Amino acid sequence: MTIILVCLGLLFLVTQASTEPPPLVITAKDSGKTLRVQVGQRLTVDLKLEGDYAVEAPEFDPFILALLGQTIQSTSGSRGASMQVKYEFEVRKAGETELIIPVRASSERSNQVKPILKIHLVIAPGIGA
């Protein structure tokens, strides 16, 4: 009887894990959009930058989104400098927030910060609710 209960418990865990949607991948092409997501969903922001840019800290509501990690990979070659930046987020709470990824052009004299990505997120109760 114990073995059956353990097997049923494992089956339940496997089916629960498989119901999570894959991470939503957000790119610079999504800038300006409103995206609808669910609590518990993961988001991957994948940005490719050409030129000499410095990425600033992302702006978002930390009560709604949790930043899980980031990676920055830069290369330079005959075509110039490029950078790939990835952020991993998890949606923690229902509500709305802006997600802004600002960059600063290192070569500009004005040292002006501008967003490379700005999206509006509408979060519904869901996976983690």
Secondary structure, 3 states (H helix, E strand, C coil): CHHHHHHHHHHHHHHHHHCCCCCEEECHHHCCCEEEEECCCEEEEEEEEECCEEECCCECCCCCEEEEEEEEEEEEECCEEEEEEEEEEEECCCEEEEEEEEEEECCCCCCCEEEEEEEEEEEECCCCC
